[in-house]
Amino acid sequence: MPDQEKQPYQSLLTGKVKVVNVGLEGFVKDLRDCDIEVVHVDWAPSAGGDPQMAALLAKLGV
């Protein structure tokens, strides 16, 4: 199949992998060790994941 006739998803399966890693920093090293381009976003859930505290913060607009 000529390149112009390929489905868009085929480039995902054959192209170079690029990753945005959110939260778990341990994955960054593993991905880089495999020569995978990765950007790490340092993220954690609001209020440390405590739903009651997160609800209170939401009421405060935080």
Distance bins in CASP14 RR format, pairs under 12 A and 6 or more apart:
PFRMAT RR
TARGET T0000
AUTHOR 0000-0000-0000
RMODE 2
METHOD distances of the structure
MODEL  1
1 7 0 0 0 0 1 0 0 0 0 0 0
1 10 0 0 0 0 1 0 0 0 0 0 0
1 14 0 0 0 0 0 1 0 0 0 0 0
2 10 0 0 0 0 0 1 0 0 0 0 0
3 10 0 0 0 0 1 0 0 0 0 0 0
3 11 0 0 0 0 1 0 0 0 0 0 0
3 14 0 0 0 0 0 1 0 0 0 0 0
4 10 0 0 0 0 0 1 0 0 0 0 0
6 12 0 0 0 0 0 1 0 0 0 0 0
6 13 0 0 0 0 0 1 0 0 0 0 0
6 14 0 0 0 0 1 0 0 0 0 0 0
6 15 0 0 0 0 0 1 0 0 0 0 0
7 13 0 0 0 0 1 0 0 0 0 0 0
7 14 0 0 0 0 0 1 0 0 0 0 0
8 14 0 0 0 0 0 1 0 0 0 0 0
8 15 0 0 0 0 0 1 0 0 0 0 0
9 15 0 0 0 0 0 1 0 0 0 0 0
11 17 0 0 0 0 0 1 0 0 0 0 0
11 18 0 0 0 0 0 1 0 0 0 0 0
12 18 0 0 0 0 0 1 0 0 0 0 0
15 36 0 0 0 0 0 1 0 0 0 0 0
15 37 0 0 0 0 0 1 0 0 0 0 0
16 34 0 0 0 0 0 1 0 0 0 0 0
16 35 0 0 0 0 1 0 0 0 0 0 0
16 36 0 0 0 0 1 0 0 0 0 0 0
16 37 1 0 0 1 0 0 0 0 0 0 0
16 38 0 0 0 0 0 1 0 0 0 0 0
17 31 0 0 0 0 1 0 0 0 0 0 0
17 32 0 0 0 0 0 1 0 0 0 0 0
17 34 0 0 0 0 1 0 0 0 0 0 0
17 35 0 0 0 0 1 0 0 0 0 0 0
17 36 1 0 1 0 0 0 0 0 0 0 0
17 37 1 0 0 1 0 0 0 0 0 0 0
17 38 0 0 0 0 1 0 0 0 0 0 0
18 31 0 0 0 0 1 0 0 0 0 0 0
18 35 0 0 0 0 0 1 0 0 0 0 0
18 36 1 0 0 1 0 0 0 0 0 0 0
18 37 1 0 1 0 0 0 0 0 0 0 0
18 38 1 0 0 1 0 0 0 0 0 0 0
18 39 0 0 0 0 1 0 0 0 0 0 0
19 27 0 0 0 0 1 0 0 0 0 0 0
19 28 0 0 0 0 1 0 0 0 0 0 0
19 30 0 0 0 0 0 1 0 0 0 0 0
19 31 1 0 1 0 0 0 0 0 0 0 0
19 32 0 0 0 0 1 0 0 0 0 0 0
19 34 0 0 0 0 0 1 0 0 0 0 0
19 35 0 0 0 0 0 1 0 0 0 0 0
19 36 1 0 1 0 0 0 0 0 0 0 0
19 37 1 0 0 1 0 0 0 0 0 0 0
19 38 1 0 1 0 0 0 0 0 0 0 0
19 39 1 0 0 1 0 0 0 0 0 0 0
19 40 0 0 0 0 1 0 0 0 0 0 0
19 41 0 0 0 0 0 1 0 0 0 0 0
20 27 0 0 0 0 0 1 0 0 0 0 0
20 28 0 0 0 0 0 1 0 0 0 0 0
20 31 0 0 0 0 0 1 0 0 0 0 0
20 36 0 0 0 0 0 1 0 0 0 0 0
20 37 0 0 0 0 1 0 0 0 0 0 0
20 38 1 0 0 1 0 0 0 0 0 0 0
20 39 1 0 1 0 0 0 0 0 0 0 0
20 40 0 0 0 0 1 0 0 0 0 0 0
20 41 1 0 0 1 0 0 0 0 0 0 0
20 43 0 0 0 0 0 1 0 0 0 0 0
21 27 1 0 1 0 0 0 0 0 0 0 0
21 28 1 0 1 0 0 0 0 0 0 0 0
21 29 0 0 0 0 0 1 0 0 0 0 0
21 30 0 0 0 0 1 0 0 0 0 0 0
21 31 1 0 0 1 0 0 0 0 0 0 0
21 32 0 0 0 0 0 1 0 0 0 0 0
21 36 0 0 0 0 1 0 0 0 0 0 0
21 37 0 0 0 0 0 1 0 0 0 0 0
21 38 1 0 1 0 0 0 0 0 0 0 0
21 39 1 0 0 1 0 0 0 0 0 0 0
21 40 1 0 1 0 0 0 0 0 0 0 0
21 41 1 0 0 1 0 0 0 0 0 0 0
21 42 0 0 0 0 1 0 0 0 0 0 0
21 43 0 0 0 0 1 0 0 0 0 0 0
22 28 0 0 0 0 0 1 0 0 0 0 0
22 38 0 0 0 0 0 1 0 0 0 0 0
22 39 0 0 0 0 1 0 0 0 0 0 0
22 40 0 0 0 0 1 0 0 0 0 0 0
22 41 1 0 1 0 0 0 0 0 0 0 0
22 42 0 0 0 0 1 0 0 0 0 0 0
22 43 1 0 1 0 0 0 0 0 0 0 0
22 44 0 0 0 0 1 0 0 0 0 0 0
22 45 0 0 0 0 0 1 0 0 0 0 0
23 38 0 0 0 0 0 1 0 0 0 0 0
23 39 0 0 0 0 0 1 0 0 0 0 0
23 40 1 0 0 1 0 0 0 0 0 0 0
23 41 1 0 0 1 0 0 0 0 0 0 0
23 42 1 0 0 1 0 0 0 0 0 0 0
23 43 1 0 1 0 0 0 0 0 0 0 0
23 44 1 0 0 1 0 0 0 0 0 0 0
23 45 0 0 0 0 1 0 0 0 0 0 0
24 30 0 0 0 0 0 1 0 0 0 0 0
24 31 0 0 0 0 0 1 0 0 0 0 0
24 38 0 0 0 0 0 1 0 0 0 0 0
24 40 0 0 0 0 1 0 0 0 0 0 0
24 41 0 0 0 0 0 1 0 0 0 0 0
24 42 0 0 0 0 0 1 0 0 0 0 0
24 43 0 0 0 0 1 0 0 0 0 0 0
24 44 0 0 0 0 0 1 0 0 0 0 0
25 31 0 0 0 0 0 1 0 0 0 0 0
25 32 0 0 0 0 0 1 0 0 0 0 0
25 38 0 0 0 0 0 1 0 0 0 0 0
25 40 1 0 0 1 0 0 0 0 0 0 0
25 41 0 0 0 0 1 0 0 0 0 0 0
25 42 1 0 0 1 0 0 0 0 0 0 0
25 43 0 0 0 0 0 1 0 0 0 0 0
25 44 0 0 0 0 0 1 0 0 0 0 0
26 32 0 0 0 0 0 1 0 0 0 0 0
26 33 0 0 0 0 0 1 0 0 0 0 0
26 38 0 0 0 0 0 1 0 0 0 0 0
26 40 0 0 0 0 1 0 0 0 0 0 0
26 42 0 0 0 0 0 1 0 0 0 0 0
27 33 0 0 0 0 0 1 0 0 0 0 0
27 34 0 0 0 0 0 1 0 0 0 0 0
27 36 0 0 0 0 1 0 0 0 0 0 0
27 38 1 0 0 1 0 0 0 0 0 0 0
27 39 0 0 0 0 0 1 0 0 0 0 0
27 40 0 0 0 0 1 0 0 0 0 0 0
27 41 0 0 0 0 0 1 0 0 0 0 0
28 34 0 0 0 0 0 1 0 0 0 0 0
28 36 0 0 0 0 1 0 0 0 0 0 0
28 37 0 0 0 0 0 1 0 0 0 0 0
28 38 1 0 1 0 0 0 0 0 0 0 0
28 39 0 0 0 0 1 0 0 0 0 0 0
28 40 1 0 1 0 0 0 0 0 0 0 0
28 41 0 0 0 0 0 1 0 0 0 0 0
28 42 0 0 0 0 0 1 0 0 0 0 0
29 36 0 0 0 0 0 1 0 0 0 0 0
29 38 0 0 0 0 1 0 0 0 0 0 0
29 40 0 0 0 0 1 0 0 0 0 0 0
30 36 0 0 0 0 1 0 0 0 0 0 0
30 38 0 0 0 0 1 0 0 0 0 0 0
30 40 0 0 0 0 0 1 0 0 0 0 0
31 37 0 0 0 0 1 0 0 0 0 0 0
31 38 1 0 1 0 0 0 0 0 0 0 0
31 39 0 0 0 0 0 1 0 0 0 0 0
31 40 0 0 0 0 1 0 0 0 0 0 0
32 38 1 0 0 1 0 0 0 0 0 0 0
32 39 0 0 0 0 0 1 0 0 0 0 0
32 40 0 0 0 0 1 0 0 0 0 0 0
43 49 0 0 0 0 0 1 0 0 0 0 0
44 50 0 0 0 0 0 1 0 0 0 0 0
44 54 0 0 0 0 0 1 0 0 0 0 0
45 51 0 0 0 0 1 0 0 0 0 0 0
45 53 0 0 0 0 0 1 0 0 0 0 0
45 54 1 0 0 1 0 0 0 0 0 0 0
45 57 0 0 0 0 0 1 0 0 0 0 0
46 52 0 0 0 0 0 1 0 0 0 0 0
46 53 1 0 0 1 0 0 0 0 0 0 0
46 54 1 0 1 0 0 0 0 0 0 0 0
46 55 0 0 0 0 1 0 0 0 0 0 0
46 56 0 0 0 0 0 1 0 0 0 0 0
46 57 1 0 1 0 0 0 0 0 0 0 0
46 58 1 0 0 1 0 0 0 0 0 0 0
46 60 0 0 0 0 0 1 0 0 0 0 0
46 61 0 0 0 0 0 1 0 0 0 0 0
46 62 1 0 0 1 0 0 0 0 0 0 0
47 53 1 1 0 0 0 0 0 0 0 0 0
47 54 1 0 1 0 0 0 0 0 0 0 0
47 55 0 0 0 0 1 0 0 0 0 0 0
47 56 1 0 0 1 0 0 0 0 0 0 0
47 57 1 0 1 0 0 0 0 0 0 0 0
47 58 0 0 0 0 1 0 0 0 0 0 0
47 59 0 0 0 0 0 1 0 0 0 0 0
47 60 0 0 0 0 0 1 0 0 0 0 0
47 62 0 0 0 0 1 0 0 0 0 0 0
48 54 1 0 0 1 0 0 0 0 0 0 0
48 57 0 0 0 0 0 1 0 0 0 0 0
49 55 0 0 0 0 0 1 0 0 0 0 0
49 57 0 0 0 0 0 1 0 0 0 0 0
50 56 0 0 0 0 1 0 0 0 0 0 0
50 57 0 0 0 0 1 0 0 0 0 0 0
51 57 0 0 0 0 0 1 0 0 0 0 0
51 58 0 0 0 0 0 1 0 0 0 0 0
52 58 0 0 0 0 0 1 0 0 0 0 0
52 59 0 0 0 0 0 1 0 0 0 0 0
53 59 0 0 0 0 0 1 0 0 0 0 0
53 60 0 0 0 0 0 1 0 0 0 0 0
53 62 0 0 0 0 0 1 0 0 0 0 0
54 60 0 0 0 0 0 1 0 0 0 0 0
54 61 0 0 0 0 0 1 0 0 0 0 0
54 62 0 0 0 0 1 0 0 0 0 0 0
55 61 0 0 0 0 0 1 0 0 0 0 0
55 62 0 0 0 0 0 1 0 0 0 0 0
56 62 0 0 0 0 1 0 0 0 0 0 0
END
